Amino acid sequence: RALEISPKDYRAWHGLGLVHLRKEQMGLAQVNISKAVTINPTNRAMLCQLAQIEQALNRPERAMRLIDRALALDPDDVACRYNRARLLFDTKHNEECVKELNELKEVSPDEAYIYHLLGKVHRRLGNNHLALLNYSWATEMDPRGEQMLGHAGERSYDDDDPSPTA
């Protein structure tokens, strides 16, 4: 109904995209959120959300371009930088991922999910001491793992391939 009344309002397209995203209909979510981004190209949250959808659709290059666009608007956006680190991790750009996460730790030192992902990448690199140290810090910050519940697609570190692939 909102689209009938105001088809140029990005919020209606974004809302429809979120409905499809929650239903895990990634193709439809991508179409609708892309339309919202076309209408409002400076909305960092929508750009990062669209990047996550592109990543879920196995389009990491598109996802990185969207994240870079969002970061060009605000290089200090912690959520967007974390999404960039996740994408780097998923595409096995491990050293760049470690660099991004270490910079994020400086800006946002109390976010358990940053330390958890840093532990995962160190584990992948074979730096077991650093991996355990970061997992320990993440657990101290969030003993029940409640922060990790909000990160869809995030697997526990036990699901990772333990072999180093630098």
trRosetta pair geometry for C-beta under 8 A, 3 or more apart (Angstrom, degrees):
i j d omega theta_ij theta_ji phi_ij phi_ji
1 4 5.6 -52 -156 29 37 113
1 5 6.6 29 152 -14 68 106
2 5 5.8 -58 -150 39 35 108
2 6 6.5 -39 174 47 70 90
2 9 6.9 -90 162 73 102 132
2 11 7.7 -84 162 99 144 88
2 12 3.8 -166 119 -116 116 117
2 15 7.1 39 57 56 155 140
3 6 7.4 -90 -132 70 22 50
3 7 5.4 50 -174 -102 70 70
3 12 4.9 167 -71 148 67 137
3 13 7.2 90 -99 -69 106 66
3 16 7.0 15 -49 -41 126 144
4 7 7.4 22 -106 -58 12 90
6 9 4.0 42 124 -12 119 120
6 12 6.3 156 81 -17 90 141
7 12 7.5 -93 -119 74 32 144
8 39 6.3 157 -173 -131 60 127
9 12 4.9 76 87 0 102 105
9 13 7.6 170 95 -3 58 85
9 39 7.5 87 153 161 9 159
10 13 5.7 -61 -155 43 44 109
10 14 5.8 44 150 -23 76 109
10 35 7.9 -179 -129 120 69 71
10 36 4.2 97 -166 -154 86 76
10 37 7.7 108 -146 -49 122 21
10 39 4.0 -168 -76 88 96 125
10 40 4.0 -49 -43 -3 170 116
10 43 7.2 171 138 -13 152 149
10 46 7.6 -60 166 -72 125 167
11 14 5.5 -54 -141 40 31 113
11 15 6.1 36 158 -22 65 106
11 36 7.5 99 -63 -133 16 117
12 15 5.8 -52 -146 35 28 112
12 16 6.5 27 155 -16 62 106
13 16 5.8 -56 -149 38 31 110
13 17 6.3 34 151 -21 64 107
13 32 5.1 -173 -176 -176 76 77
13 33 7.1 153 139 -94 92 26
13 35 4.4 -125 -157 94 147 108
13 36 3.9 -172 94 -64 111 85
13 39 6.7 135 27 11 142 135
14 17 5.5 -55 -150 36 31 115
14 18 6.5 35 151 -22 65 103
14 32 7.4 161 -91 140 18 96
14 33 6.1 62 -119 -116 61 71
14 36 4.0 100 -60 -124 80 162
14 46 6.0 -83 -113 -106 121 121
15 18 5.6 -51 -150 31 33 113
15 19 6.8 37 150 -21 63 99
16 19 5.6 -47 -154 28 36 114
16 20 6.7 31 150 -12 65 103
16 32 4.6 -128 97 -156 100 149
17 20 5.8 -57 -152 40 35 108
17 21 6.1 39 149 -25 68 106
17 28 7.7 -172 -122 130 57 69
17 29 4.8 90 -167 -155 75 62
17 30 7.7 135 -142 -28 110 10
17 31 7.7 -166 -102 72 96 55
17 32 3.5 -167 -71 96 84 109
17 33 3.6 125 -164 -52 163 81
17 35 7.9 -176 -55 43 121 93
17 36 6.3 -97 -3 -3 140 131
17 49 7.9 107 125 129 129 129
18 21 5.3 -50 -143 35 34 117
18 22 6.4 35 157 -20 66 102
18 29 7.5 85 -75 -133 16 102
18 33 7.9 98 -47 -76 59 107
19 22 6.0 -56 -152 34 28 109
19 23 6.6 17 151 -7 62 110
20 23 5.7 -63 -148 46 34 107
20 25 4.2 -84 -167 73 88 107
20 26 7.7 162 141 -75 101 13
20 28 4.0 -135 -145 99 150 106
20 29 3.9 -163 99 -65 108 74
20 32 6.2 135 18 20 136 135
21 24 7.4 30 180 -81 34 30
21 25 7.5 -89 -64 54 22 66
21 26 7.4 58 -114 -102 61 53
21 29 4.1 100 -65 -124 74 144
21 33 7.7 47 -50 -39 122 131
21 49 7.7 -47 -96 180 162 111
21 53 6.8 -89 -107 -89 107 113
25 28 4.4 0 132 35 114 115
25 29 6.0 139 90 -24 69 91
26 29 5.4 -57 -141 40 32 114
26 30 6.0 37 158 -26 67 105
26 53 5.6 163 -157 -159 89 89
26 56 5.2 -141 -121 106 143 122
26 57 5.4 178 141 -67 133 95
27 30 5.8 -53 -150 31 27 112
27 31 6.7 26 153 -18 62 104
27 57 7.3 110 -78 -104 63 128
28 31 5.7 -50 -148 33 35 112
28 32 6.3 25 158 -11 67 109
29 32 6.2 -63 -147 43 28 104
29 33 5.9 14 163 -8 68 114
29 53 5.4 -150 109 -122 113 139
30 33 6.3 -60 -135 45 23 100
30 34 5.9 30 160 -25 61 112
30 50 7.0 97 -134 -146 65 80
30 53 4.8 179 -83 140 83 134
30 54 6.9 107 -121 -71 119 64
30 57 6.5 8 -62 -33 148 149
31 34 5.9 -59 -150 34 22 114
31 35 6.7 24 152 -20 60 105
32 35 5.7 -50 -153 31 33 113
32 36 6.7 33 149 -17 64 103
33 36 5.3 -47 -149 36 41 116
33 37 6.3 43 150 -20 67 102
33 46 6.1 -174 -169 -165 97 94
33 49 6.1 -122 -157 108 150 110
33 50 4.9 -171 124 -85 122 92
33 53 6.5 142 49 3 144 155
34 37 5.6 -53 -147 37 33 111
34 38 6.4 40 150 -25 64 102
34 50 6.3 113 -76 -133 63 131
35 38 5.5 -48 -151 29 33 116
35 39 6.7 28 152 -14 63 104
36 39 5.8 -58 -153 38 33 108
36 40 6.3 -27 165 36 70 99
36 43 7.6 -52 142 52 99 146
36 46 5.6 -124 112 -152 117 147
37 40 6.7 -78 -131 70 27 64
37 41 5.9 64 170 -106 69 57
37 43 6.9 -127 -113 53 65 103
37 46 5.3 -173 -81 129 86 121
37 47 6.2 108 -124 -83 124 66
37 50 5.7 -19 -44 -37 146 156
38 41 6.8 11 -134 -67 19 92
40 43 4.7 43 125 -18 113 117
40 46 6.9 88 87 33 106 154
42 73 5.9 145 -156 -120 78 141
43 46 4.2 41 104 19 117 113
43 47 6.5 162 91 -17 62 85
44 47 5.5 -56 -147 37 34 113
44 48 6.2 30 158 -16 69 106
44 70 4.3 104 -144 -156 78 98
44 73 5.3 -148 -75 78 104 135
44 74 5.8 -41 -76 30 156 114
44 77 5.6 -143 166 -102 150 163
44 80 6.0 -72 174 -59 110 142
45 48 6.0 -57 -149 38 29 107
45 49 6.2 29 152 -19 64 109
45 79 7.8 19 -111 90 75 141
46 49 5.4 -53 -143 39 34 113
46 50 6.1 36 156 -20 66 105
47 50 5.8 -55 -148 37 28 110
47 51 6.4 34 150 -23 62 105
47 66 5.1 -175 -178 177 83 90
47 67 7.3 151 138 -90 100 31
47 69 5.6 -131 -157 89 143 107
47 70 3.8 177 95 -69 133 107
47 73 7.8 137 20 13 155 136
47 80 7.7 21 89 -119 102 125
48 51 5.3 -49 -149 33 35 117
48 52 6.6 38 151 -21 64 99
48 66 7.3 164 -88 133 28 104
48 67 6.4 64 -110 -108 70 74
48 70 5.3 58 -53 -92 82 176
48 77 7.7 -142 -54 135 139 138
48 79 6.4 86 155 120 170 99
48 80 4.7 -120 -85 -105 131 83
48 83 5.1 144 -160 21 105 165
49 52 5.7 -49 -153 30 35 112
49 53 6.7 34 148 -17 64 102
50 53 5.5 -51 -151 35 37 113
50 54 6.4 39 150 -19 67 103
50 66 5.4 -133 93 -159 102 155
51 54 5.6 -51 -146 37 33 112
51 55 6.3 37 151 -21 64 104
51 62 7.8 -170 -124 121 63 71
51 63 4.3 97 -166 -157 76 72
51 64 7.5 110 -147 -53 116 19
51 66 3.9 -164 -75 87 94 122
51 67 4.7 89 -129 -52 164 84
51 70 7.3 -91 -20 -3 136 133
51 83 6.1 98 95 149 128 135
51 87 7.3 -61 160 -64 114 142
52 55 5.5 -51 -149 35 32 115
52 56 6.5 34 151 -19 64 104
52 63 7.3 96 -64 -138 18 116
52 83 6.3 -86 -68 -143 94 125
53 56 5.6 -53 -150 36 34 112
53 57 6.4 25 151 -11 65 108
54 57 5.6 -61 -147 44 33 107
54 59 4.4 -79 -178 76 87 110
54 60 7.6 147 129 -87 96 19
54 62 4.4 -125 -167 98 144 110
54 63 4.0 -173 91 -69 112 81
54 66 6.4 141 15 7 145 140
55 58 7.7 39 179 -77 33 22
55 59 7.1 -100 -76 61 25 62
55 60 6.1 53 -117 -99 73 64
55 63 4.2 68 -58 -101 82 160
55 86 7.8 50 -171 114 168 107
55 87 5.8 -116 -101 -104 134 96
55 90 6.8 85 -167 73 118 160
56 153 7.1 -123 -96 -83 99 148
59 62 4.2 -2 143 31 115 118
59 63 6.1 135 98 -24 74 90
60 63 5.3 -55 -144 38 36 117
60 64 6.2 37 159 -22 70 103
60 87 6.2 146 -148 -166 94 101
60 90 7.0 -163 -105 100 125 110
60 91 5.0 122 -168 -78 158 125
61 64 5.9 -53 -149 34 30 108
61 65 6.6 31 152 -19 63 104
62 65 5.7 -54 -151 34 33 112
62 66 6.5 32 153 -18 66 105
63 66 5.9 -58 -152 36 31 110
63 67 6.4 28 153 -17 66 107
63 87 5.6 -171 121 -120 125 138
64 67 5.6 -53 -144 39 34 110
64 68 6.1 36 155 -20 66 107
64 84 7.5 82 -129 -133 72 81
64 87 5.9 173 -79 141 81 148
65 68 5.7 -55 -147 38 29 112
65 69 6.5 35 151 -23 63 103
66 69 5.6 -50 -151 31 33 114
66 70 6.6 31 152 -17 64 103
67 70 5.7 -54 -150 37 34 111
67 71 6.2 29 153 -15 67 108
67 80 6.1 158 -152 -176 82 91
67 83 5.8 -157 -113 104 123 108
67 84 4.8 152 162 -84 144 88
67 87 6.5 -147 -15 11 158 153
68 71 5.7 -55 -141 42 32 109
68 72 6.3 43 153 -29 63 100
68 84 7.9 99 -64 -109 60 122
69 72 5.7 -49 -152 26 30 115
69 73 7.2 29 149 -17 59 101
70 73 5.8 -56 -163 31 37 112
70 74 7.4 -38 161 44 67 81
70 77 6.6 -80 146 59 101 156
70 80 4.8 -145 118 -139 128 145
71 74 7.0 -87 -143 75 35 48
71 75 5.4 55 179 -111 83 54
71 77 6.5 -134 -105 41 62 110
71 80 5.7 -176 -70 128 80 130
71 81 6.8 94 -104 -77 118 74
71 84 6.9 20 -50 -54 139 144
72 75 7.5 28 -104 -66 19 80
73 77 7.8 29 82 -25 89 136
74 77 4.5 88 99 -39 109 103
74 80 7.5 116 79 31 94 145
76 81 7.9 -42 -166 -29 23 133
76 107 6.8 -175 -155 -144 87 144
77 80 3.9 35 106 24 120 117
77 81 6.2 156 88 -18 64 86
78 81 5.7 -59 -145 39 29 109
78 82 6.3 32 155 -22 65 104
78 104 6.5 109 -145 -145 82 97
78 107 6.1 -164 -95 116 102 125
78 108 4.9 71 -133 -34 141 145
78 111 7.4 160 168 -33 133 159
79 82 5.7 -52 -150 33 30 112
79 83 6.6 32 150 -19 63 103
80 83 5.5 -50 -150 34 35 113
80 84 6.5 40 148 -22 64 101
81 84 5.3 -47 -151 32 37 116
81 85 6.5 40 149 -19 65 101
81 100 6.4 -169 178 -175 92 104
81 103 7.6 -102 178 96 141 109
81 104 5.6 174 119 -89 124 109
81 107 7.9 59 61 54 158 150
82 85 5.5 -51 -151 35 36 113
82 86 6.4 41 149 -21 66 101
82 104 6.3 103 -77 -134 75 154
82 111 7.8 -94 -87 135 139 152
82 113 7.0 48 -157 109 140 116
82 114 6.6 -97 -110 -88 109 85
82 117 7.7 142 -158 16 89 158
83 86 5.5 -47 -148 33 35 115
83 87 6.4 36 152 -18 64 103
84 87 5.7 -54 -150 37 32 111
84 88 6.4 34 150 -19 65 105
84 100 6.0 -135 105 -158 105 153
85 88 5.5 -52 -146 37 33 113
85 89 6.3 37 152 -21 65 104
85 97 5.4 102 -158 -150 74 76
85 100 4.4 -166 -88 107 94 128
85 101 5.1 103 -143 -64 145 83
85 104 6.7 -61 -38 -17 148 147
85 114 7.8 51 76 -132 164 76
85 117 6.2 98 129 129 120 148
86 89 5.6 -54 -150 35 31 113
86 90 6.2 27 154 -17 66 108
86 117 6.7 -87 -87 -128 70 147
87 90 5.7 -54 -142 39 31 109
87 91 6.2 13 161 -3 66 111
88 91 6.2 -67 -142 49 26 98
88 93 4.3 -82 -161 70 83 108
88 94 7.7 155 148 -78 95 19
88 96 5.1 -126 -153 97 137 102
88 97 3.9 178 112 -78 118 88
88 100 6.2 134 22 17 155 145
89 92 7.6 28 177 -76 31 31
89 93 7.7 -77 -57 54 22 68
89 94 7.4 62 -118 -103 56 58
89 97 4.8 107 -67 -134 70 152
89 117 6.2 -108 -56 -169 158 106
89 120 6.7 48 -156 101 139 119
89 121 5.6 -105 -114 -79 103 106
89 124 8.0 148 -154 8 87 156
92 124 7.9 -142 -128 164 80 146
92 165 6.0 -48 -149 112 127 117
93 96 4.4 -21 147 44 108 119
93 97 5.8 132 94 -31 73 93
94 97 5.4 -58 -146 35 29 116
94 98 6.4 31 157 -21 66 101
94 121 5.5 158 -148 -166 84 101
94 124 6.0 -144 -112 99 130 122
94 125 5.5 150 166 -71 144 104
94 165 7.5 151 -34 90 137 69
94 166 5.7 -94 52 -126 141 62
95 98 5.8 -48 -150 31 33 111
95 99 6.6 34 150 -19 63 104
95 166 7.2 58 -41 -159 97 95
96 99 5.6 -51 -150 35 35 115
96 100 6.4 35 152 -19 66 105
97 100 5.8 -54 -147 37 31 110
97 101 6.2 25 157 -14 65 109
97 117 7.8 -114 173 151 113 108
97 121 5.0 -159 109 -117 126 153
98 101 5.9 -60 -145 41 28 107
98 102 6.2 29 157 -20 65 108
98 118 7.0 90 -126 -138 65 82
98 121 5.6 -162 -70 120 80 137
98 122 7.2 95 -106 -70 114 75
98 125 7.5 3 -57 -28 135 153
99 102 5.9 -56 -147 36 26 110
99 103 6.6 25 155 -16 62 106
100 103 5.9 -59 -154 37 30 110
100 104 6.4 31 149 -20 65 108
101 104 5.3 -51 -145 36 36 115
101 105 6.5 46 152 -28 65 97
101 114 5.8 156 -155 -172 90 86
101 117 6.1 -153 -108 97 137 105
101 118 4.5 173 145 -83 146 97
101 121 7.0 171 5 27 151 144
102 105 5.6 -41 -150 24 34 116
102 106 7.2 38 150 -20 59 98
102 118 7.4 109 -62 -119 63 130
103 106 5.8 -51 -161 28 37 113
103 107 6.8 25 149 -9 67 108
104 107 5.7 -62 -148 43 37 106
104 108 5.9 -31 174 42 76 100
104 111 7.6 -64 152 57 108 132
104 114 5.1 -152 116 -136 123 133
105 108 7.2 -83 -126 69 19 59
105 109 5.7 53 178 -106 64 67
105 114 5.9 170 -78 137 71 136
105 115 7.3 84 -103 -74 109 77
105 118 7.3 21 -57 -54 123 155
106 109 7.0 11 -127 -64 14 93
108 111 4.8 20 137 -6 114 122
108 114 6.5 145 91 -30 104 153
110 141 6.2 166 -167 -139 62 127
111 114 4.6 74 91 -3 104 109
111 115 7.5 164 96 -5 60 84
111 141 7.5 75 135 152 8 155
111 147 7.3 162 -165 -166 68 155
112 115 5.8 -62 -157 41 42 107
112 116 6.0 45 149 -25 74 107
112 137 7.8 -174 -127 123 68 71
112 138 4.4 98 -167 -155 83 73
112 139 7.7 113 -148 -48 121 19
112 141 4.0 -171 -78 90 96 120
112 142 3.6 -72 -28 3 169 121
112 147 4.8 142 56 43 114 148
112 148 7.3 -80 108 -44 115 86
113 116 5.3 -49 -141 35 36 117
113 117 6.3 34 160 -16 67 103
113 138 7.4 92 -73 -138 18 116
113 142 8.0 24 -42 9 64 156
113 147 5.2 -131 -41 134 98 120
113 148 6.1 152 -96 -87 93 67
113 151 6.0 137 -133 -41 139 144
113 154 7.7 -73 -141 -120 110 160
114 117 6.2 -59 -152 39 27 104
114 118 6.3 28 150 -19 63 110
115 118 5.4 -54 -144 39 33 115
115 119 6.3 41 152 -24 65 101
115 134 4.7 -168 -175 -171 79 83
115 135 7.4 171 140 -78 96 19
115 137 4.5 -119 -159 93 154 107
115 138 3.9 -168 93 -65 110 87
115 141 6.9 125 26 17 141 137
116 119 5.7 -51 -154 31 31 113
116 120 6.7 31 148 -19 63 103
116 134 7.2 174 -83 142 17 99
116 135 6.8 63 -120 -112 59 60
116 138 4.2 107 -61 -132 77 161
116 148 6.5 41 -6 -87 178 117
116 157 7.4 -138 -172 -52 85 111
117 120 5.4 -49 -150 33 38 115
117 121 6.5 32 155 -16 68 102
118 121 6.0 -53 -145 38 32 105
118 122 6.3 31 155 -16 65 107
118 130 7.9 -90 148 153 95 99
118 134 4.4 -134 96 -151 101 154
119 122 5.8 -58 -145 40 29 109
119 123 6.2 33 154 -23 65 106
119 130 7.7 -168 -117 129 55 66
119 131 4.7 88 -164 -161 70 61
119 132 7.3 104 -142 -58 110 13
119 133 7.7 -169 -102 68 94 53
119 134 3.6 -162 -66 91 83 109
119 135 4.1 108 -139 -53 160 76
119 138 6.4 -90 -10 -4 134 133
119 157 6.4 -49 115 -95 111 146
120 123 5.6 -54 -149 33 29 113
120 124 6.5 31 152 -20 63 105
120 131 7.4 97 -66 -138 13 102
120 157 5.3 -144 -93 -112 86 94
120 160 5.9 173 -152 -70 95 153
121 124 5.5 -49 -149 35 36 115
121 125 6.4 30 152 -14 65 107
122 125 5.6 -59 -147 43 34 109
122 127 4.1 -77 -171 75 90 110
122 128 7.6 161 136 -80 97 15
122 130 4.1 -126 -159 100 149 105
122 131 4.0 -164 96 -69 105 73
122 134 6.2 133 18 14 138 136
123 126 7.8 51 179 -66 30 19
123 127 7.4 -88 -67 62 24 65
123 128 6.7 57 -117 -105 65 57
123 131 3.8 95 -63 -126 77 149
123 157 6.3 104 11 -167 165 116
123 160 6.3 92 101 95 129 152
123 162 6.6 -70 162 -131 102 68
124 160 6.5 -101 -73 175 91 132
124 161 7.2 57 -119 76 89 80
124 162 7.9 -136 -100 -144 46 27
124 164 6.3 111 156 -123 47 52
124 165 6.3 -51 177 38 98 81
125 164 5.5 43 -168 -136 22 103
125 166 5.7 65 -127 -81 80 100
126 164 3.6 -29 -37 -68 107 135
126 166 7.9 -63 10 -40 107 109
127 130 4.1 -5 140 37 117 116
127 131 5.9 140 94 -27 72 88
128 131 5.3 -53 -142 36 33 117
128 132 6.2 31 161 -17 68 104
129 132 6.1 -57 -150 38 27 106
129 133 6.3 29 152 -21 62 110
130 133 5.4 -53 -144 37 33 116
130 134 6.3 29 159 -15 66 106
131 134 6.2 -62 -152 39 26 104
131 135 6.3 25 153 -17 64 108
131 157 7.9 140 -180 -163 112 145
132 135 5.6 -53 -142 39 33 112
132 136 6.1 38 155 -24 65 106
133 136 5.7 -55 -152 33 27 114
133 137 6.6 25 152 -16 62 104
134 137 5.6 -50 -146 36 36 111
134 138 6.3 38 154 -20 65 104
135 138 5.6 -54 -149 36 32 113
135 139 6.3 31 153 -19 65 107
135 157 6.6 -58 -101 -10 126 163
136 139 5.7 -56 -149 36 30 111
136 140 6.5 32 152 -21 64 104
137 140 5.6 -51 -147 33 33 113
137 141 6.5 28 156 -15 65 107
138 141 5.9 -61 -151 39 30 108
138 142 6.4 -35 170 41 67 99
139 142 7.0 -86 -133 69 23 61
139 143 6.0 53 175 -111 69 52
139 145 8.0 -22 -115 -66 68 78
140 143 7.1 13 -129 -69 18 82
141 147 7.8 -9 117 -2 104 145
142 145 6.0 95 132 -93 106 23
142 146 5.9 -134 -165 40 107 74
142 147 4.6 -80 -114 7 160 111
142 148 7.2 145 121 -15 146 88
145 148 4.8 -41 -176 34 85 119
145 149 6.9 104 130 -38 81 84
146 149 5.7 -38 -162 8 43 117
147 150 6.5 -57 -175 26 44 107
147 151 7.7 30 141 -15 69 107
148 151 5.7 -59 -158 31 51 111
148 154 5.8 -131 -167 105 89 144
151 154 3.8 43 110 -20 111 137
155 159 3.9 -77 159 60 131 145
155 160 7.1 156 96 -53 119 69
156 159 5.5 106 62 -4 68 99
157 160 5.6 -31 -166 3 53 120
161 165 7.3 28 99 -11 127 125
